[in-house]
């Protein structure tokens, strides 16, 4: 799979449906490069880095995690450089690491077919905390590019982090627009909160974990229509 270019200095490694691998972002400043999310496993990291090498881009110095879910964070032990997570995310990952055993890993593979496919080659499932932990907000100078990380509202999990690049008006959302796993229910109040946050943020392009990049209008419309559709269904029951 090839790396795709969003702007002169921002790239994204595409989502893969078969193993439910999310998009991995790459923000290349003049001083350092930041990856958005660590991916699902050592193999996901390997494939991402091969794509970066093919594009003749330096490997990331930093990797920011958008939330704790396995497909975004279980690649952390295998990335180059330092990892960054919001405090809520780091607490969850360190807790999982305490009881991650081969038996527990096998149970995850059985419970979710995408995890089973990701780890079908028998590689070790590892979990770790972040090297850098922040609370609520963190601003990173990448060199003529800024990455602004902030905890934001989401129907998906309570630890979602957005990554905003103001110079390029690009906003990485991870899975923030999604419903709660595994039934994908969207709390109407949370949907309203994320719409409000998006409306007040000055961005042109949104990059979510499992879709093609969207315009600001498209992502807000998507969340609003999904929320209204769900509300209509509930009212009709």
Backbone as a ProteinNet text record, in pm:
[ID]
protein_1_A
[PRIMARY]
XXXXXXXXXXXXXXXXXXXXXXXXXXXXXXXXXXXXXXXXXXXXXXXXXXXXXXXXXXXXXXXXXXXXXXXXXXXXXXXXXXXXXXXXXXXXXXXXXXXXXXXXXXXXXXXXXXXXXXXXXXXXXXXXXXXXXXXXXXXXXXXXXXXXXXXXXXXXXXXXXXXXXXXXXXXXXXXXXXXXXXXXXXXXXXXXXXXXXXXXXXXXXXXXXXXXXXXXXXXXXXXXXXXXXXXXXXXXX
[TERTIARY]
84.7	0	88.6	53.2	136.4	92.2	190.5	164.5	93.8	-1.8	-72.3	-41.4	-35.4	2.9	-119.9	-131.3	-244	-206.9	-85.2	-32	118.3	188.7	332.4	405	355.8	428.4	345.1	226.3	140.9	100.7	116.2	87.5	-0.3	-59.1	-138	-124.5	-112.8	-104.1	-243.9	-300.5	-444.1	-495.5	-623.2	-701.1	-711.5	-706.1	-724.9	-840.4	-940.5	-1062.4	-1042	-965.4	-953.5	-906.6	-804.3	-753.2	-796.6	-883.9	-934.9	-821	-719.9	-608.4	-648.5	-632.1	-669.7	-564.8	-603.2	-509.1	-399.9	-276.7	-165.3	-120.3	-109.9	-72.3	75.7	125.1	266.1	273.6	330.9	345.7	494.6	548.9	693	734.5	781.2	834.2	980.1	1036.7	1177.6	1271.7	1220.7	1302.9	1279.1	1153	1118.7	987.6	964.1	841.9	758.2	626.5	531.4	438.9	426.9	326.7	203	87.3	-38.1	-87.4	-82.2	-116.9	-4.1	3.4	111.9	71.8	-58.3	-100.7	-131	-162.7	-221.3	-119.1	0.4	97.7	234.1	331.6	465.7	461.9	373.5	364.2	304.5	209.7	151.5	258.5	336.4	446.3	546.4	581.4	676.8	627.5	500.5	447	442.9	407.2	404.9	544.9	642.6	779.4	836.5	798.9	842.1	787.3	661.5	601.2	672.2	710.8	785.6	921.5	988.6	1118.3	1105.4	1000.9	979	956.7	888.5	862.8	981.9	1089.4	1211.8	1184.7	1102.6	1073.2	1139.8	1194.1	1255.7	1152	1190.9	1099.7	1064.7	948.7	903.5	991.4	1008.9	1077.9	981.3	852	748.1	625.2	552.2	426.9	320.3	213.9	104.7	-11	-71.6	-180.3	-313.3	-410.9	-539.6	-634.7	-621.4	-699.2	-645.6	-692.9	-627.3	-656.1	-755.9	-794.4	-676.4	-675.4	-565.4	-516	-607	-564.3	-488.1	-493.9	-423.2	-300.5	-294.9	-191	-100.6	-140.1	-59.4	71	88.3	216.7	318.7	279.7	368.4	504	511.9	643.8	740.6	692.9	774.9	808.9	761	788.2	926	975.6	1100.5	1068.9	1162.2	1144.6	1053.5	999	919.2	770.1	694.3	549	485.4	369.4	298.9	153.9	102.4	-38	-94.2	-222.5	-291.4	-301.8	-310.2	-306.3	-411.7	-531.7	-639.1	-600.8	-543.7	-501.8	-389.6	-292.4	-177.1	-219.5	-312.7	-360.5	-421.6	-504.1	-568.7	-466.3	-370.9	-270.8	-184.1	-145.1	-62.5	-140.6	-270.3	-354	-363.8	-384.2	-390.3	-258.1	-147.4	-15.8	3.2	-63	-48.8	-103.2	-209.8	-269.2	-259.4	-171.1	-150.6	-62.3	-123.3	-54.4	-84.6	-14.2	-48.9	-193.9	-245.2	-384.5	-480.3	-450.8	-537	-531.4	-412.2	-397.6	-480.7	-478.9	-557.9	-707.4	-749.4	-891.3	-933.3	-845	-875.4	-887.8	-801	-803.5	-932.1	-983.5	-1107.3	-1227.8	-1227.1	-1340.4	-1358.5	-1249.1	-1256.8	-1182.7	-1252.9	-1193	-1081.4	-1090.3	-986.3	-855.4	-866.2	-747.1	-688	-774.1	-727.3	-648.3	-695.1	-623.6	-492.6	-493.8	-372.6	-260.5	-296.3	-194.3	-185.3	-234.6	-237.7	-98.4	3	138.2	211.1	142.4	199.5	289.8	290.2	375.4	321.6	410.6	373.5	282.4	179.4	93.8	149.5	198.9	260	187.1	186.1	123.3	217.2	225.3	310.4	250.4	297.4	259	341.1	308.6	375.8	503	594.4	715.4	685.2	593.6	554.8	405.1	365.7	224.5	183.4	71.5	23.1	-120.3	-165.8	-303	-374.8	-476.2	-566.4	-505.8	-394.2	-339	-186.7	-132.8	12	41.4	135.1	175.6	318.1	340	471.5	519.8	637.5	700.7	778.5	731.3	797.2	894.7	899	983	901.6	851.4	762.4	628.3	605.8	476	452.7	328.4	292.8	188.9	207.6	106.4	44.1	-84.2	-156.6	-244.1	-210.1	-283.8	-378.8	-504.2	-597.4	-704.1	-739	-845.9	-977.4	-1055.7	-1179.4	-1296.7	-1417.7	-1538	-1549.3	-1610.5	-1628.7	-1731.8	-1818.4	-1907.6	-1833.6	-1708.9	-1634.9	-1570.3	-1484.3	-1420.8	-1405.5	-1374.7	-1359.9	-1219.3	-1127.6	-988.7	-943.9	-1037.2	-999.9	-918.4	-815	-727.8	-730.5	-743	-735.3	-593.2	-546.2	-415.6	-438.1	-411.7	-441.9	-312.7	-305	-190.7	-241.2	-230.9	-292.2	-235.3	-105.7	-45.2	-103.6	-147.5	-202.8	-355	-411.7	-555.3	-603.8	-525.6	-557.2	-583.6	-688.1	-725.9	-734.8	-648.1	-654.8	-748	-845.1	-949.1	-943.8	-856.7	-862.6	-1001.6	-1059.6	-1194.9	-1299.5	-1266.4	-1357.9	-1499.5	-1518.9	-1655.3	-1734.1	-1669.6	-1736.2	-1823.1	-1912.9	-1989.2	-1906.7	-1966.9	-1896.7	-1889.4	-1770.8	-1749.1	-1810.6	-1877	-1888.5	-2021.5	-2118	-2248.5	-2259	-2156	-2145.3	-2256.1	-2307.9	-2408	-2346.2	-2417.7	-2372.4	-2459.6	-2398.9	-2468.7	-2501.6	-2630	-2666.9	-2595.3	-2578.5	-2510.3	-2364.3	-2299.2	-2160	-2150.3	-2248	-2249.9	-2260.6	-2345.6	-2360.3	-2230.2	-2163.9	-2038.3	-1929.8	-1917.9	-1812.3	-1843	-1970.8	-2007	-1970.6	-2000	-1966.9	-1816.6	-1739.6	-1594.2	-1539.8	-1592.8	-1548.1	-1585.5	-1703	-1747.4	-1660.6	-1609	-1528.8	-1380.1	-1339.7	-1199.7	-1176.3	-1070	-1041.1	-958.4	-1029.2	-960.4	-1033.6	-960.5	-1019	-1037.4	-945.9	-946.5	-942.9	-1031.9	-1035.6	-987.4	-899.1	-849.8	-893.9	-991.3	-1040	-975	-989.2	-916.5	-954.1	-1081.5	-1127.3	-1202.8	-1175.4	-1235.1	-1130.8	-1165	-1084.1	-1092.3	-989.4	-997.2	-1121.2	-1178.5	-1300.3	-1282.1	-1364.3	-1365.6	-1435.4	-1422.3	-1489.3	-1640.2	-1695.1	-1838.6	-1881.4	-1799.9	-1834.8	-1834.1	-1734	-1727.8	-1839.4	-1870.6	-1979.4	-2112.7	-2132.5	-2255.5	-2269.3	-2157.4	-2159.2	-2203.5	-2144	-2178.8	-2323.3	-2363.4	-2499.9	-2602.8	-2580.4	-2677.5	-2682.7	-2568.7	-2566.2	-2640.9	-2622	-2689.8	-2840.1	-2880.6	-3023.3	-3089.3	-3018.8	-3073.2	-3096.3	-2998.5	-3012.1	-3127.9	-3139.8	-3246.4	-3384.2	-3396.9	-3522.1	-3560.8	-3459	-3486.4	-3535.1	-3469.5	-3509.7	-3649.2	-3683.4	-3815.4	-3922.6	-3884	-3981.8	-4009.7	-3924.3	-3943.1	-4060.6
-118.8	0	124.2	221.8	340.9	453.8	532.3	652.4	754	828.7	929.8	1068.2	1166.3	1301.6	1390.2	1456.5	1545.9	1690.5	1726.9	1860	1844	1953.7	1944.7	1869.7	1883.8	1826.9	1730.8	1697.1	1604.8	1488.1	1366.7	1245.3	1153.7	1053.6	955	817.4	718.5	578.8	519.6	469.7	440.2	333	345.7	247.6	117	5.3	-125.9	-197.9	-234.8	-292.6	-433.9	-516.6	-657.6	-676.8	-599.3	-609.3	-489.7	-408.1	-289.9	-199.3	-187.5	-98.8	46.6	135.2	274.6	350.9	467.2	558.9	596.5	601.4	653.8	784.1	889.4	1019.5	1046.8	1140.3	1180.5	1330.3	1401.4	1546.7	1577.1	1625.8	1645	1789.7	1828.6	1962.6	1971.6	2090.4	2109.4	2056	2045.8	1998.2	1851	1809.6	1672.3	1632	1502.1	1448.2	1379.8	1397.1	1337.8	1242.8	1119.2	1025.7	1036.1	1019.2	1017.4	873.3	815.4	677.4	580.9	475.3	378	253.2	238	121.5	0.6	-109.5	-227.9	-327	-330.5	-433.3	-397.1	-481.7	-461.2	-465.4	-548.1	-557.6	-430.3	-371.3	-245.3	-136	-128.9	-32.1	-57.9	-184.2	-219.5	-171.8	-196.7	-158.5	-6.2	64.2	211.1	266.7	212.7	262.6	230.2	117.2	85.8	188.5	229	330	464.3	499.2	623.2	616.7	503.1	487.2	499	439	448	592.2	668.8	810.4	899.3	837.6	908.6	1012.7	971.7	1056.1	997.3	1081.8	1029.5	965.7	863.3	799.9	897.8	883.3	981.4	983.8	1105	1122.5	1103.6	1130.6	1125.3	1056	986.5	923.4	954.5	1023.1	1060.6	962.3	924.2	826.9	899.2	868.6	938.4	879	750.4	686.9	545.2	477.8	355.1	231.9	231.3	108.9	44.9	-87.3	-171.6	-137.6	-107.3	-82.8	48.7	133.9	262.2	263.6	170.6	180.6	59.9	-58.7	-177.2	-180.4	-86.6	-74.7	7	65.4	155.5	96.3	-31.4	-85	-94.9	-77.5	-104.8	20.4	137.3	258.5	313.7	394.8	467.6	595.4	639.3	765	750.5	863.5	868.8	865.7	804	800.4	901.1	953.7	1057.3	1014.5	1027.4	994.7	1087	1114.3	1189.1	1100.8	1161.6	1087.5	977.3	1005	905.9	782.2	804.8	694.4	614.7	684.9	617.7	528	573.8	493.4	362.5	370.1	249.8	152.9	204.3	117.5	48.9	121.4	60.1	-46.4	-26.3	-126.3	-253	-235.7	-351.2	-427.9	-353.8	-417.8	-511.4	-483	-564.8	-706	-718.2	-851.3	-905.3	-844	-896.9	-1021.5	-1135.3	-1263.7	-1329.4	-1435.1	-1505.7	-1552.9	-1593.6	-1639.5	-1524	-1408.4	-1292.4	-1247.5	-1250.9	-1213.6	-1306.4	-1436	-1531	-1503.5	-1464.9	-1435.2	-1312.8	-1213.7	-1096.2	-1136	-1225.7	-1270.1	-1345.9	-1420	-1495.2	-1402.2	-1303.9	-1214	-1117.3	-1082.4	-986.2	-1042	-1063	-1125.6	-1040.8	-908.7	-822.5	-838.1	-850.4	-874.8	-1010.6	-1107.7	-1240.3	-1236.7	-1159.3	-1148.9	-1072.9	-968.4	-888	-970	-1061.9	-1138.8	-1283.1	-1308.3	-1444.9	-1502.9	-1416.3	-1464.8	-1502.9	-1488.9	-1534.5	-1435.6	-1309.3	-1211.3	-1180.3	-1135.3	-1108.2	-986.3	-996	-881.8	-813.5	-689.8	-617.8	-485.5	-442.6	-315.9	-241.7	-110.2	-31.3	107.7	176.1	314.7	406.6	535.2	633.1	685.5	736.4	800.2	940.2	1009.2	1144.7	1144.8	1188	1189.6	1333.6	1376.3	1511.7	1507.5	1619.6	1632	1739.7	1700.6	1789.3	1847.7	1921.1	1984.8	1974.9	1972.6	1972.9	2036.1	2128.9	2195.6	2154.5	2107.6	2059.9	2141.3	2199.9	2272.3	2171.6	2148.5	2053.5	2122.2	2254.5	2330.1	2380.4	2503.6	2566.9	2495.4	2398.4	2333.2	2309.8	2325.1	2304.5	2193.9	2105.3	2004	2039.2	2066.3	2097.3	1977.4	1910.7	1793.2	1836.7	1794.9	1829.8	1722.4	1698.5	1604.5	1664.3	1585.3	1637	1543.8	1595.6	1514	1406.9	1294.9	1186.6	1087.2	1035.9	925.5	792.3	787.3	661.6	615.6	699.4	672.1	804.5	794.4	914.9	974.1	907.5	954.1	1005.7	1038.9	1078.1	1207.3	1205.8	1321.1	1362.2	1492.3	1548.2	1601.4	1596.4	1652.3	1756	1881.2	1993.9	2057.5	2079.8	2146.8	2279.3	2389.2	2514.9	2572.4	2552.6	2608.4	2546.7	2422.1	2352	2337.6	2378.6	2366.4	2222.6	2132.2	1989.2	1941.7	1860.6	1809	1657.2	1589.7	1444.4	1412.7	1323.3	1295.2	1154.4	1068.7	930.2	875.2	809.2	754	839.9	964.8	1051.2	1058	1056.2	1062.9	932.9	823.1	692.3	674.4	576.1	536	447.4	403.9	322.8	176.5	119	-21.2	-109	-222.6	-285.7	-261.5	-191	-174.7	-44.7	42	167.2	267.5	256.4	353.2	491.9	593.3	731.5	804.7	846	925.3	1061.6	1099	1227	1347.4	1348.5	1461.1	1469.4	1352.4	1350.3	1393.7	1354.5	1395.9	1547.4	1607.9	1753.1	1820.8	1760.8	1818	1817.2	1704.3	1698.5	1792.5	1805.2	1899.4	2041.6	2078.9	2212.8	2237.3	2137.6	2153.7	2169	2091.3	2101.1	2235.5	2283.5	2411.3	2526.8	2518.1	2628.2	2615.9	2503.7	2482.6	2522.7	2597.9	2649.7	2548.5	2455.9	2357.6	2342.1	2295.7	2269.2	2119.9	2038.5	1894.7	1814.6	1715.7	1625.2	1487.3	1428.9	1293.8	1205.5	1119.2	1025.7	889.5	803.8	678.2	579.8	579.9	472.7	522.1	645.6	700.1	776.4	807.1	900	1038.1	1122.1	1258.6	1331.1	1416.1	1489	1638.9	1718.3	1861.4	1884.3	2004.8	2039	2020.8	2065.1	2053.7	1907.8	1823.9	1682.7	1608.8	1632.1	1558	1601.1	1730.6	1777.6	1723.2	1723.6	1670.8	1521.7	1448.5	1305	1277.6	1347	1324.6	1365.3	1479.1	1527	1432.5	1385.9	1297.4	1161.8	1112	984.5	997.3	1108.4	1132.7	1146.6	1221.8	1240.5	1108.9	1030.3	901.9	811.5	809.6	726.1	774.6	907.2	964.7	931.3	940.2	908.7	763.1	675.2	531.5	506	573.9	554.6	606.1	719.6	776.4	690.1	612.3	530.4	398.6	361.6	232.2	237.8
0	0	0	-80.9	-96.5	-4.5	38.2	114.4	24.4	78.9	1.8	57.7	-31.6	6.8	19.1	134.6	159.3	129.1	165.5	136.4	118.5	105.4	80.6	191.6	316.1	429.8	514.3	467.9	542.1	452.4	505.9	430.1	515.8	449.5	523.7	460.2	547.1	504.4	515.2	405.6	399.7	495.4	520.4	596.8	518	590.9	528.5	597.1	520.6	577.5	630.4	560.8	598	741.6	782.1	918.9	1004	948.9	1017.4	1064.3	980.7	1012.6	985.2	1082.1	1060	978.9	934	869.9	970.4	922.7	1001.2	935.9	1015.1	960.8	974.8	893.6	897.4	873.5	970.3	962.2	966.6	856.3	844.2	857.2	974.3	993.4	955.5	965.8	931.8	1039.4	1163.6	1274.1	1305.3	1299.8	1336.8	1271.1	1266.5	1206.2	1313.1	1299.1	1392.8	1318.8	1368.5	1317.3	1403.9	1342	1415.4	1418.7	1536	1568.9	1533.7	1615.8	1604.2	1528.3	1500.4	1425.3	1511.7	1443	1504.8	1559.3	1499.1	1536.5	1480.7	1508.5	1452	1299.6	1242.8	1097.1	1036.4	1105.2	1057.5	1058	1164.5	1171.3	1059.8	1039.1	933.1	797.2	767.2	636.6	619.8	726.3	724	699.2	769.3	754.3	616	561	423.8	325.3	347	259.8	275.1	397.8	419.9	351.5	362.1	296.2	145.1	89.5	-55	-98.3	-14.6	-43.6	-7.2	42.1	81.6	189.5	285.8	400.8	524.6	612.3	734.8	825.7	897.8	991.8	1104	1165.5	1265.1	1390.1	1441.9	1569.3	1686	1658	1759.8	1701.9	1786.9	1744.9	1849.3	1806.2	1895.3	1880.6	1992	1993.4	2011.5	1925.3	1932.7	2035.7	2067.2	2173.8	2193.9	2297.4	2341.2	2257.1	2170.6	2100.6	2027.3	2032.5	1985.2	1845.7	1752.8	1615.2	1600.4	1701.1	1699.6	1791	1885.6	1989.4	2006.9	1959.1	1987	1906.1	1814.3	1744.2	1821.4	1935.2	2009.1	2045.4	2090.5	2127.7	2010.6	1888.9	1771	1689.1	1732.4	1655.1	1688	1596.4	1621	1697.7	1781.1	1852.1	1972.9	2017.4	2138.9	2108.4	2198.6	2184.7	2280.3	2238.4	2313.9	2331.9	2453.3	2478.6	2586	2574.7	2678.6	2802	2918.3	3044.1	3051.7	3004.2	3009.3	2928.3	2811.1	2724.3	2789.3	2845	2904.7	3021.1	3102.8	3216.3	3167.5	3062.9	3010.1	2952.3	2875.3	2813.8	2918	3020.8	3125.4	3202.7	3214.9	3281	3195.8	3065.1	2975.3	2977.7	2980.9	2979.8	3098.9	3211.3	3331.6	3313.2	3232	3216.4	3073.4	2992.4	2858.3	2863.8	2841.3	2837.3	2702.8	2667.5	2544.1	2542.8	2658	2665.9	2639.7	2697.5	2677.7	2531.5	2472.8	2331.7	2243.4	2273	2193.7	2209.1	2329	2348.7	2267	2255.1	2172.2	2025.8	1981.2	1842.2	1810.5	1908.6	1889	1889.6	1977.4	1993.4	1877.3	1809.8	1699.7	1578.9	1470.3	1351.8	1291.3	1303.2	1247.3	1324.5	1457	1537.8	1501.9	1482.4	1442.3	1313.3	1216.9	1088.9	1104.3	1186.1	1204.6	1265.4	1356.5	1428.3	1379.9	1259.8	1206.7	1183.1	1168.7	1143.7	1272.2	1385.7	1511	1582.3	1538.5	1606.1	1745.3	1831.6	1970.6	1980.3	2064.8	2094.4	2218.9	2202.3	2312.9	2336	2460.4	2497.6	2591	2575.2	2663.5	2682.6	2785.8	2806.7	2718.3	2724.1	2639.3	2705.6	2624.2	2674.6	2727.1	2658.9	2697.1	2724.2	2842.9	2881.5	2910.9	2854.6	2877.9	2927.7	2979.4	3027.4	2947.7	2875.5	2800.3	2673.7	2682.6	2563	2560	2438.5	2418.7	2283.4	2280.8	2156.2	2123.2	1998.5	1956	1836.7	1849.4	1738.6	1655.1	1533.1	1442.9	1347.8	1353.3	1260.9	1144.1	1157.4	1058.7	1044.6	1126.1	1140.5	1289.6	1331.1	1471	1481	1575.6	1604.8	1739.7	1738.3	1860.6	1896	2004.7	2051	2161.9	2152.6	2259.1	2275.6	2401	2432.4	2385	2309.8	2254	2274.2	2255.2	2272.9	2166.3	2203.6	2107.3	2159.4	2070.2	2109.1	2120.7	2073.6	2058.4	2189.1	2246.1	2375	2449.3	2577.9	2659.7	2653.7	2582.9	2582	2445.7	2357.6	2221.3	2217.8	2136.1	2117.4	1970.6	1946.1	1812.1	1790.2	1666.6	1631.7	1521.3	1554.7	1465.7	1416.3	1284.9	1224.1	1166.4	1242	1199.6	1070	1046.9	925.5	798.1	807.1	691.6	701.6	815.5	841.6	823.2	882.3	878.8	1021.6	1038.5	1169.4	1163.7	1240.5	1254	1370.9	1346.5	1444.4	1503.3	1451.4	1496.2	1471.9	1572.4	1559	1630.1	1657.6	1732.4	1674.5	1541.4	1487.9	1499	1539.1	1540.4	1664.7	1656.5	1773.3	1864.2	1972.6	2072.9	2028	2034.8	2001.5	2111.5	2079.9	1948.4	1876.7	1940.5	1875.4	1796.1	1808.6	1733.6	1767.1	1888.5	1934.4	1947.2	1901.6	1911.8	2013.5	2122.2	2222.6	2160.6	2152.9	2089.5	2150.1	2281.7	2346.1	2301.3	2289.8	2244.7	2098.9	2017.4	1876.7	1866.2	1948.5	1948.3	1992.4	2090.3	2139.2	2032.1	1960.2	1859.2	1743.1	1706.1	1600.4	1641.5	1764.3	1813.3	1810.6	1854.5	1854.5	1712.3	1618.8	1480.6	1419.7	1449.3	1393.7	1440.6	1562	1615.5	1583.5	1522.2	1486.5	1340.7	1315.7	1182.5	1102.8	1036.9	952.8	820.5	720.7	589.2	563.9	618.5	591.3	720.6	729.7	844.6	801	880.7	854.5	971.3	946.1	1046.8	1026	1124.8	1123.2	1015.2	971.9	884.2	760.4	719.1	597	517.8	395.1	316.9	382.9	366.4	419.3	366.3	451.7	418.6	442.7	376.7	405.1	538.7	589.4	714.7	701.6	591.1	567.9	560.7	496.2	480.7	614.1	698.5	824.8	919.8	921.6	1007.6	957.8	827	769.2	797.6	789.3	816.4	959.8	1054.8	1195.5	1221.4	1166.6	1190.2	1129.3	1008.8	943.7	1012.3	1058.5	1129.8	1261.3	1329	1456.5	1434.7	1332.5	1306.6	1265.5	1184.9	1141.3	1261.3	1352.9	1471.5	1557.1	1574.7	1656.1	1596.8	1463.9	1397.6	1420.7	1413.6	1433.4	1576.1	1672.4	1811.2	1836.6	1773.3	1790.9	1727.2	1623.9	1554.5	1623.1	1722.1	1790.4	1889.8
[MASK]
+++++++++++++++++++++++++++++++++++++++++++++++++++++++++++++++++++++++++++++++++++++++++++++++++++++++++++++++++++++++++++++++++++++++++++++++++++++++++++++++++++++++++++++++++++++++++++++++++++++++++++++++++++++++++++++++++++++++++++++

